[in-house]
């Protein structure tokens, strides 16, 4: 099956809204064995949208997925244009109307009624996070899936409604397994895995890079199951030191899980990362049970006043040093009594570096009940890249030490 993704909206076309929907849908469709051969973005223009629908209907593509344009406003007309081109009449659907009542109550703006209009034979897609339902349409041997625009509404709509529908259409099962790897760069991993890749050329193995991590996706047909499982087991053995999850979890989720398991609490004293470490942990649901008070001590004075860092230590070794972050962590422990105390100080740039201490240099300390780790590393990139890379690396080092004890 071959698919086109059509994103609709001026906000997407102009770049004011990042088009994460296309990325999400492409990955999910690939897992189903559906090839996304074309991605198109059009603004709120009926003629442009109509032209793309015509192009799809005249092509040899099997599936069109649209995102956006299902709301109540005058510029939400994706459903109307698609149905007109497919020769499908819109009618009030009770299920969609009841969704509006459940969301607003019995009284709501009349403009919302358009969100309850669908063809009588359309398969409706539930939206538990918003007012607009999606729909699956079948016409003239083609399938069109209408999805909402907001990602937090679109993703559950696809997973719970569209994915089961598409799975039933596939005549072969696709095997997929994922690993998330940290602590080794993509190019180093490529060299490290050279023989492995050569041994398993028959299994499709794709690396997807992000800041601080690489996700490896293994894909094969069900007929290749034995080779597929063999490749996964071999990868586990080779990359054991670097694998943080096989469930596509975030590093912060793994850290929070381990902290809960060990009944540890964590506190942060951050300088160059400016609260990014604490914020990343707090993004994880349930983190309130493991995080204690934390501080952004950006200035020297704050480090001395709040964390009791010795002024002479900063004068002798510099604020970006192993000695300073060690005292920051010790001071943090004295304040919070947290089982895990993490401190960080660095030069995020673009100014402030020197030959001895270049931009990108970050020192950090992780104080655990059974050991204290003090390390430093140089991270390349612009200011926020340095901060994010440092955050990801520190969480990785923390994870490895928690996981190994």
PyMOL commands that set and color helices and strands:
alter all, ss='L'
color gray80, all
select helices_A, chain A and resi 10-13+20-31+46-58+78-86+94-104+110-116+151-169+186-192+194-199+222-238+251-262+276-282+287-289+300-307+311-317+322-336+383-403
alter helices_A, ss='H'
color red, helices_A
select strands_A, chain A and resi 2-8+35-42+63-67+91-92+117-118+123-125+134-139+142-147+174-182+204-210+213-221+243-245+266-270+295-296+340-346+361-367+372-378
alter strands_A, ss='S'
color yellow, strands_A
deselect
rebuild
show_as cartoon
